[in-house]
Amino acid sequence: MCSSPQPSPQPRAKVLREDLLKILDPSRKKLSSLETQRIAGVLEDCIARVETVALLPAVLSRLGGLSVGLELEGALQEHQHLGERLGGLGQKLVEGEAGERTRAELERAIPSSLRNVLRLLRAHPAATRALRSEAEVGGQGVSEGVRGLLGGLQELRGVLLEKLLTSPSEERQRTRYMQEVSLRHGNNMELVATLEMEVAAAIKDRDAEVSVLQNVIRKLKSSLHQMEKISEDFVLRTQQDADKQNQSDTKTSEGRRARMQQEANQLRVQLNNLISENREVETSLRKKKYKVETEIENWIQKYDADMGEKQFELEDMTRVYEEEKEELRELEEAYAVLEQEFSQIQEERRLAEERREEEQKELEKKSRASTIIQAYWRGHRVRKAMRGKGKKGSKGKKGKGKKGK
């Protein structure tokens, strides 16, 4: 928790409060200067005019039943007529220069008409009071916007009067005292807020703990009740099950004991029978076993003898295999030499065949070329002979022509 701020000395605070009360007491002061009286009078006149203008819509709606004098009634009628004309132009949405000119004239004429009405009302205070009473009787008050404007003007008047009635030194004292009061109030509010937060936190923690404890108690009570009920049911059910199981086990055990005794007698008889039968079987199997062992011994001896012979044969065959393997290796070496020689012979034959084919192809090319050359040469000779015959014929024709001439 934060500590509270240190207060100012008591005598100084008392003096400041007394001075402030003197400053704020409007009954002890009056407007002394002419300028302040004029300023207050202007504001009062403005408020009165706004109140009168606010009552005009209600007065104009009941204009026929009022007795306010001919001049004022004519001015009100003219103002109403101008307002209706301007409203009609707004509804018709007249366009063009004529419409704009008419609208401008009406907008200039309405303020002038309103000033004329206010001048007449100021000149006839009785008529103003009559208009206000008629508006109140008609039950038509001012609108919310006008009420707000009047309220603002009233507040402005109060502030203005307070400023005009306060001297600079008193203003400084009041400002200083208000600052001190504001600072003290702010510190007190911070302290109150801190204390409220701490109290709220403590209350919240206490409520949370109480809620947790209540939930724990409720859960424990519920759990205890359930456990008691479950334990009682479990004990009763266990006792009933134990009694039933005991009775059933008793009956079952007696029947089972009798049945098992009977089975034991039967099994004992079967055991004796099996012992006698197995003795005979054992004797027979012993004889068979001796016979089989004797046969196995004979087969083993025969196998040893056969295996000795087979071993000798295997050694002979191994020796023969080694000899034949050596011969095969020698033959393979000879075959490799012969194969290499055969490959060389085949390669020489292939090369000889290729050379023969190349020579054959070259011979064919030369034969074809000689044939072409011979044919070309024969053609050349034939063409040459034909050209020689042509020249001789032309010369003979020329000689005959000369002789004719």
Beta strands, then each sheet from edge to edge (+ up, - down):
end
